[in-house]
């Protein structure tokens, strides 16, 4: 009868495969970022991903001249007929508007309004990091605002703009 050994070639290959799966799983989810909910009223944020986002989950390194893609998965509690995105950079306590080329989330982000109540939705938007931006640490604050002016979702993430 063969005795079990953790160092047998069969067991070593299984351990190696398990380690690879764990490592790949960590790499595949490396773009998930930590966020703070800053006032979501009718939505619940499931996850926020920024791709690419070196430095996640502690904060994103946003390279000048790139356009990272922000993906917000959320559950919406109320029916929404229109949805607008508002983005701000918070620097030293000052909230500076960050203009998006088209803030209408119903036409440019993969969403199709109206959104049904209790729906699971995914918002996707490119965030252009212009070369003229200063190299600074910044808090990015993102709002998805419904037709009544209410924040469906609102979150903040840490970021650093760099060359």
C-alpha positions as a Markdown table, in Angstrom:
| # | Residue | x | y | z |
|---|---|---|---|---|
| 1 | Unk | 0.0 | 0.0 | 0.0 |
| 2 | Unk | 1.3 | 3.5 | -0.9 |
| 3 | Unk | 1.5 | 6.0 | 1.9 |
| 4 | Unk | 0.4 | 9.6 | 1.4 |
| 5 | Unk | 3.2 | 12.2 | 1.3 |
| 6 | Unk | 2.8 | 15.9 | 0.7 |
| 7 | Unk | 6.0 | 15.7 | -1.4 |
| 8 | Unk | 4.9 | 13.1 | -3.9 |
| 9 | Unk | 4.9 | 14.3 | -7.5 |
| 10 | Unk | 1.1 | 13.9 | -7.7 |
| 11 | Unk | 0.5 | 15.9 | -4.6 |
| 12 | Unk | 3.1 | 18.5 | -5.5 |
| 13 | Unk | 1.4 | 19.1 | -8.9 |
| 14 | Unk | -2.0 | 19.5 | -7.2 |
| 15 | Unk | -0.5 | 22.0 | -4.7 |
| 16 | Unk | 1.2 | 23.9 | -7.6 |
| 17 | Unk | -2.1 | 24.0 | -9.5 |
| 18 | Unk | -3.9 | 25.3 | -6.4 |
| 19 | Unk | -1.3 | 28.0 | -5.8 |
| 20 | Unk | -1.5 | 29.1 | -9.5 |
| 21 | Unk | -5.3 | 29.3 | -9.2 |
| 22 | Unk | -5.1 | 31.4 | -6.1 |
| 23 | Unk | -2.5 | 33.7 | -7.6 |
| 24 | Unk | -4.4 | 34.1 | -10.9 |
| 25 | Unk | -7.6 | 34.8 | -8.9 |
| 26 | Unk | -5.8 | 37.5 | -7.0 |
| 27 | Unk | -4.4 | 39.0 | -10.2 |
| 28 | Unk | -7.8 | 38.9 | -12.0 |
| 29 | Unk | -9.4 | 40.9 | -9.3 |
| 30 | Unk | -6.5 | 43.3 | -8.8 |
| 31 | Unk | -8.5 | 46.2 | -10.3 |
| 32 | Unk | -11.2 | 46.1 | -7.5 |
| 33 | Unk | -10.8 | 49.2 | -5.4 |
| 34 | Unk | -11.7 | 50.1 | -1.9 |
| 35 | Unk | -14.4 | 52.8 | -1.7 |
| 36 | Unk | -16.3 | 54.8 | 0.7 |
| 37 | Unk | -20.1 | 55.2 | 0.1 |
| 38 | Unk | -20.7 | 59.0 | 0.4 |
| 39 | Unk | -24.5 | 59.1 | 0.3 |
| 40 | Unk | -26.1 | 56.4 | -1.9 |
| 41 | Unk | -29.8 | 56.8 | -1.3 |
| 42 | Unk | -31.7 | 54.4 | -3.6 |
| 43 | Unk | -28.8 | 52.2 | -4.7 |
| 44 | Unk | -26.4 | 49.7 | -3.1 |
| 45 | Unk | -22.9 | 49.5 | -4.6 |
| 46 | Unk | -21.8 | 45.9 | -5.1 |
| 47 | Unk | -18.4 | 46.7 | -6.5 |
| 48 | Unk | -16.2 | 49.3 | -8.2 |
| 49 | Unk | -13.5 | 48.4 | -10.6 |
| 50 | Unk | -11.0 | 50.7 | -12.3 |
| 51 | Unk | -9.0 | 49.2 | -15.2 |
| 52 | Unk | -6.1 | 49.6 | -15.1 |
| 53 | Unk | -5.6 | 50.5 | -11.5 |
| 54 | Unk | -2.1 | 49.7 | -10.3 |
| 55 | Unk | -2.0 | 50.1 | -6.6 |
| 56 | Unk | -5.5 | 48.7 | -5.9 |
| 57 | Unk | -7.1 | 48.2 | -3.5 |
| 58 | Unk | -5.3 | 50.9 | -1.5 |
| 59 | Unk | -5.8 | 53.5 | -4.3 |
| 60 | Unk | -5.4 | 53.9 | -8.0 |
| 61 | Unk | -2.3 | 55.2 | -9.8 |
| 62 | Unk | -3.8 | 57.2 | -12.6 |
| 63 | Unk | -1.3 | 57.7 | -15.4 |
| 64 | Unk | -1.5 | 60.9 | -17.4 |
| 65 | Unk | -2.5 | 60.4 | -21.0 |
| 66 | Unk | -4.5 | 57.3 | -20.2 |
| 67 | Unk | -8.3 | 56.6 | -20.0 |
| 68 | Unk | -9.0 | 54.1 | -17.3 |
| 69 | Unk | -12.4 | 52.4 | -17.4 |
| 70 | Unk | -14.6 | 52.7 | -14.3 |
| 71 | Unk | -17.1 | 50.0 | -13.8 |
| 72 | Unk | -19.8 | 50.3 | -11.0 |
| 73 | Unk | -22.0 | 47.4 | -10.3 |
| 74 | Unk | -25.0 | 48.3 | -8.2 |
| 75 | Unk | -28.5 | 47.3 | -7.2 |
| 76 | Unk | -31.1 | 50.0 | -7.8 |
| 77 | Unk | -34.0 | 50.1 | -5.3 |
| 78 | Unk | -36.3 | 52.6 | -7.2 |
| 79 | Unk | -37.3 | 53.0 | -10.8 |
| 80 | Unk | -35.0 | 55.5 | -12.5 |
| 81 | Unk | -36.1 | 57.3 | -15.7 |
| 82 | Unk | -32.8 | 59.3 | -16.1 |
| 83 | Unk | -29.4 | 59.1 | -14.7 |
| 84 | Unk | -26.5 | 61.7 | -14.8 |
| 85 | Unk | -22.9 | 61.2 | -13.7 |
| 86 | Unk | -21.2 | 63.9 | -11.7 |
| 87 | Unk | -17.5 | 63.5 | -10.9 |
| 88 | Unk | -15.3 | 65.6 | -8.6 |
| 89 | Unk | -11.7 | 65.7 | -7.5 |
| 90 | Unk | -11.2 | 66.6 | -3.8 |
| 91 | Unk | -7.9 | 68.3 | -3.3 |
| 92 | Unk | -7.0 | 69.7 | 0.2 |
| 93 | Unk | -10.7 | 69.7 | 1.1 |
| 94 | Unk | -11.7 | 71.6 | -2.1 |
| 95 | Unk | -14.2 | 69.9 | -4.3 |
| 96 | Unk | -13.4 | 70.5 | -8.0 |
| 97 | Unk | -15.8 | 69.4 | -10.7 |
| 98 | Unk | -14.4 | 67.0 | -13.2 |
| 99 | Unk | -16.2 | 67.3 | -16.5 |
| 100 | Unk | -17.1 | 64.1 | -18.4 |
| 101 | Unk | -17.6 | 64.3 | -22.2 |
| 102 | Unk | -21.2 | 63.1 | -21.8 |
| 103 | Unk | -22.6 | 62.8 | -18.3 |
| 104 | Unk | -25.9 | 61.1 | -19.5 |
| 105 | Unk | -25.4 | 57.7 | -17.9 |
| 106 | Unk | -28.5 | 56.3 | -19.8 |
| 107 | Unk | -26.8 | 56.7 | -23.3 |
| 108 | Unk | -23.1 | 56.4 | -22.8 |
| 109 | Unk | -22.4 | 53.9 | -20.1 |
| 110 | Unk | -24.1 | 50.6 | -21.1 |
| 111 | Unk | -27.2 | 51.4 | -19.1 |
| 112 | Unk | -30.6 | 51.6 | -20.8 |
| 113 | Unk | -33.2 | 53.8 | -19.0 |
| 114 | Unk | -35.6 | 53.5 | -17.5 |
| 115 | Unk | -34.0 | 51.2 | -14.9 |
| 116 | Unk | -36.4 | 49.0 | -13.1 |
| 117 | Unk | -36.7 | 48.9 | -9.3 |
| 118 | Unk | -34.7 | 46.1 | -7.7 |
| 119 | Unk | -32.5 | 45.8 | -10.8 |
| 120 | Unk | -28.9 | 44.9 | -10.8 |
| 121 | Unk | -27.1 | 47.3 | -13.1 |
| 122 | Unk | -23.6 | 48.0 | -14.4 |
| 123 | Unk | -22.4 | 51.5 | -15.3 |
| 124 | Unk | -19.2 | 51.7 | -17.4 |
| 125 | Unk | -17.4 | 55.0 | -18.2 |
| 126 | Unk | -13.9 | 56.0 | -19.4 |
| 127 | Unk | -12.1 | 58.6 | -17.2 |
| 128 | Unk | -9.7 | 60.6 | -19.3 |
| 129 | Unk | -6.5 | 61.5 | -17.3 |
| 130 | Unk | -5.2 | 64.5 | -19.3 |
| 131 | Unk | -1.4 | 65.1 | -19.5 |
| 132 | Unk | -2.0 | 68.7 | -18.3 |
| 133 | Unk | -3.3 | 67.5 | -14.9 |
| 134 | Unk | -0.9 | 68.1 | -12.0 |
| 135 | Unk | 0.7 | 65.1 | -10.3 |
| 136 | Unk | -1.2 | 65.0 | -7.1 |
| 137 | Unk | -3.0 | 62.7 | -4.6 |
| 138 | Unk | -6.7 | 63.1 | -5.0 |
| 139 | Unk | -10.0 | 61.7 | -3.8 |
| 140 | Unk | -12.3 | 60.9 | -6.7 |
| 141 | Unk | -16.0 | 61.4 | -5.8 |
| 142 | Unk | -18.5 | 59.9 | -8.3 |
| 143 | Unk | -22.3 | 60.4 | -8.2 |
| 144 | Unk | -25.0 | 58.8 | -10.3 |
| 145 | Unk | -28.0 | 61.2 | -9.9 |
| 146 | Unk | -31.6 | 60.3 | -10.8 |
| 147 | Unk | -34.3 | 62.5 | -12.3 |
| 148 | Unk | -35.2 | 63.9 | -8.9 |
| 149 | Unk | -31.6 | 65.0 | -8.1 |
| 150 | Unk | -31.2 | 62.1 | -5.6 |
| 151 | Unk | -27.9 | 60.2 | -5.5 |
| 152 | Unk | -28.6 | 56.6 | -6.6 |
| 153 | Unk | -25.0 | 55.8 | -5.8 |
| 154 | Unk | -22.2 | 58.0 | -4.5 |
| 155 | Unk | -18.6 | 56.8 | -3.7 |
| 156 | Unk | -15.1 | 58.1 | -3.0 |
| 157 | Unk | -11.8 | 56.4 | -3.9 |
| 158 | Unk | -8.2 | 57.3 | -3.3 |
| 159 | Unk | -6.1 | 58.0 | -6.4 |
| 160 | Unk | -2.8 | 59.5 | -7.4 |
| 161 | Unk | -2.3 | 61.2 | -10.7 |
| 162 | Unk | 1.3 | 60.7 | -12.1 |
| 163 | Unk | 3.4 | 60.8 | -15.2 |
